[in-house]
Protein backbone atom coordinates (compact mmCIF):
# COMPACT_ATOMS: atom_id res chain seq x y z
CA UNK A 1 0.00 0.00 0.00
CA UNK A 2 2.76 2.43 0.90
CA UNK A 3 5.86 1.58 -1.19
CA UNK A 4 8.05 4.19 0.57
CA UNK A 5 7.74 2.51 3.98
CA UNK A 6 10.43 0.22 5.31
CA UNK A 7 8.11 -2.15 7.22
CA UNK A 8 4.48 -2.74 6.30
CA UNK A 9 2.19 -4.33 8.85
CA UNK A 10 -1.38 -5.25 8.05
CA UNK A 11 -4.22 -4.07 10.26
CA UNK A 12 -4.94 -7.70 11.20
CA UNK A 13 -1.44 -8.08 12.61
CA UNK A 14 -1.67 -4.77 14.46
CA UNK A 15 -4.96 -5.78 16.09
CA UNK A 16 -3.66 -9.23 16.94
CA UNK A 17 -0.53 -7.82 18.55
CA UNK A 18 -2.56 -5.25 20.48
CA UNK A 19 -4.81 -7.92 21.93
CA UNK A 20 -1.87 -9.81 23.40
CA UNK A 21 -1.65 -6.98 25.94
CA UNK A 22 -5.31 -7.29 26.97
CA UNK A 23 -6.78 -9.52 29.66
CA UNK A 24 -8.99 -12.35 28.39
CA UNK A 25 -12.05 -10.94 30.15
CA UNK A 26 -11.67 -7.57 28.36
CA UNK A 27 -10.79 -8.80 24.88
CA UNK A 28 -14.31 -9.11 23.49
CA UNK A 29 -15.27 -5.58 24.53
CA UNK A 30 -12.04 -4.04 23.24
CA UNK A 31 -12.15 -6.01 20.01
CA UNK A 32 -15.65 -4.69 19.34
CA UNK A 33 -14.38 -1.13 19.82
CA UNK A 34 -11.37 -1.74 17.56
CA UNK A 35 -13.59 -3.19 14.83
CA UNK A 36 -15.83 -0.11 15.04
CA UNK A 37 -12.77 2.08 14.49
CA UNK A 38 -11.62 0.06 11.48
CA UNK A 39 -15.09 0.05 9.93
CA UNK A 40 -15.66 3.79 10.31
CA UNK A 41 -17.12 5.52 7.26
CA UNK A 42 -14.58 8.34 7.36
CA UNK A 43 -11.53 9.60 9.24
CA UNK A 44 -13.52 11.88 11.55
CA UNK A 45 -15.75 9.08 12.80
CA UNK A 46 -12.74 6.78 13.20
CA UNK A 47 -10.91 9.43 15.19
CA UNK A 48 -13.89 9.94 17.50
CA UNK A 49 -14.17 6.20 18.08
CA UNK A 50 -10.43 5.96 18.78
CA UNK A 51 -10.72 8.78 21.31
CA UNK A 52 -13.61 6.92 22.94
CA UNK A 53 -11.51 3.76 23.15
CA UNK A 54 -8.64 5.67 24.70
CA UNK A 55 -10.95 7.42 27.16
CA UNK A 56 -12.49 4.16 28.31
CA UNK A 57 -9.46 1.87 28.26
CA UNK A 58 -6.45 4.18 28.01
CA UNK A 59 -5.50 4.04 31.67
CA UNK A 60 -5.67 0.26 31.88
CA UNK A 61 -4.16 -0.48 28.44
CA UNK A 62 -2.23 2.61 27.25
CA UNK A 63 -0.35 0.78 24.46
CA UNK A 64 -3.52 -0.02 22.51
CA UNK A 65 -4.50 3.58 21.73
TABEL-V751755 format. One record per residue. N is the residue number from 1. RES is the residue in one small letter. D_CENTER is the distance of its C-alpha to the mean C-alpha in Angstrom with 1 decimal. Layout:
N:RES:D_CENTER, N:RES:D_CENTER
//
This chain:
1:x:19.0, 2:x:19.7, 3:x:23.0, 4:x:23.3, 5:x:20.4, 6:x:21.5, 7:x:18.5, 8:x:16.4, 9:x:13.4, 10:x:12.2, 11:x:8.7, 12:x:9.9, 13:x:10.8, 14:x:7.6, 15:x:5.9, 16:x:9.4, 17:x:9.9, 18:x:7.2, 19:x:8.9, 20:x:12.2, 21:x:11.9, 22:x:11.7, 23:x:15.0, 24:x:16.1, 25:x:17.0, 26:x:13.6, 27:x:11.6, 28:x:12.7, 29:x:11.8, 30:x:8.3, 31:x:7.8, 32:x:9.7, 33:x:7.6, 34:x:4.4, 35:x:7.6, 36:x:9.1, 37:x:6.9, 38:x:7.6, 39:x:11.1, 40:x:12.0, 41:x:15.6, 42:x:15.5, 43:x:13.8, 44:x:15.2, 45:x:13.7, 46:x:10.2, 47:x:10.9, 48:x:12.4, 49:x:9.7, 50:x:7.3, 51:x:10.6, 52:x:11.2, 53:x:8.2, 54:x:9.5, 55:x:12.9, 56:x:12.8, 57:x:11.1, 58:x:11.4, 59:x:14.8, 60:x:14.3, 61:x:11.2, 62:x:11.2, 63:x:9.7, 64:x:6.1, 65:x:6.3
//
